[in-house]
């Protein structure tokens, strides 16, 4: 069953806490929610394993000032969740709506695909 427009507190703790940590580039905390074999795809770049994803979380967007706001979230099934974030800041274009598509195994993230939001 798919639910749309979930509140943040209705998301799995893993997803919610990973997003909170990654938004402030807290790679140590964000990494604690990752499986050893995690794969993250951000637009056209792929990061494999905890070490590469750690560096990605630490460095991604660090050169810009920005805010994030959750604009929607949905549960696809027990293992798959999609959170859409609106990011506004000093990066080219100034505003982006991005889908964060999470795959979970237990309490760990095994895959995260970040892509432009599609309606």
C-alpha positions in Angstrom: 0.0 0.0 0.0 1.3 3.4 -0.9 0.7 6.5 1.2 1.5 10.0 0.0 2.3 13.1 1.8 3.4 11.4 5.0 4.7 13.6 7.8 8.3 13.3 8.7 7.5 11.5 11.9 5.7 8.8 9.8 9.0 7.9 8.0 11.2 5.2 9.3 13.6 6.5 11.9 16.5 5.4 9.6 15.3 7.6 6.7 14.4 10.6 8.9 17.7 10.6 10.9 19.8 10.0 7.8 18.2 13.0 6.1 18.7 15.2 9.2 22.4 14.2 9.4 23.2 14.5 5.7 21.5 17.9 5.4 24.1 19.3 7.9 27.0 17.2 6.3 27.3 15.1 9.5 28.9 12.2 7.7 29.7 10.3 10.9 26.0 10.1 12.0 24.7 9.6 8.4 27.1 6.7 7.9 25.7 4.9 10.9 22.5 4.3 8.9 24.2 2.8 5.9 24.8 -0.9 5.1 28.4 -1.8 4.3 27.5 -2.5 0.7 25.3 0.7 0.2 25.0 2.3 -3.2 24.1 5.9 -3.7 23.3 7.4 -7.1 23.2 11.2 -7.2 22.1 12.4 -10.6 24.8 10.6 -12.8 27.4 9.8 -10.1 27.5 6.5 -8.3 29.1 6.0 -4.9 29.6 2.4 -3.6 30.3 1.3 0.0 30.3 3.2 3.2 33.6 5.0 2.6 32.6 6.5 -0.7 29.2 7.5 0.6 30.8 9.0 3.7 32.8 11.3 1.5 29.7 12.1 -0.6 27.6 13.1 2.4 30.5 15.2 3.9 31.2 17.1 0.6 28.0 17.2 -1.4 26.8 20.8 -1.7 29.2 22.0 1.0 30.3 24.9 -1.2 26.8 26.3 -1.2 24.4 27.8 1.3 20.9 26.2 1.1 17.9 25.2 3.0 15.9 22.0 2.6 12.2 21.4 3.1 10.3 18.1 2.8 7.5 18.6 0.4 6.2 15.1 0.2 7.0 11.5 1.2 5.5 8.1 0.5 5.9 4.5 1.4 6.2 2.2 -1.6 6.4 -0.9 0.5 8.2 -2.0 3.7 11.7 -1.6 2.1 11.1 1.4 -0.3 10.4 5.0 0.6 10.5 8.2 -1.5 11.0 11.6 0.1 10.8 14.7 -2.0 12.9 17.7 -0.8 12.9 21.2 -2.0 16.4 22.7 -1.9 16.8 26.5 -2.1 20.1 28.2 -2.1 23.1 29.7 -3.7 23.7 26.9 -6.2 23.1 27.3 -10.0 19.3 27.5 -10.6 18.6 28.4 -6.9 15.8 25.9 -6.4 15.6 22.1 -7.0 12.9 19.5 -6.1 14.7 16.2 -5.6 13.4 12.7 -5.0 15.4 10.7 -2.5 14.4 7.0 -3.2 15.5 4.8 -0.3 15.8 1.1 -0.2 16.1 -0.4 3.4 17.3 -3.7 4.7 16.2 -3.9 8.3 17.3 -0.6 9.9 20.0 0.2 7.3 19.9 2.0 3.9 21.2 -0.3 1.1 20.4 2.1 -1.8 19.6 5.7 -2.2 18.9 7.2 -5.6 18.7 11.1 -5.7 17.1 12.4 -8.9 15.0 15.4 -10.1 11.5 15.1 -8.9 9.0 14.0 -11.5 5.3 14.7 -11.0 
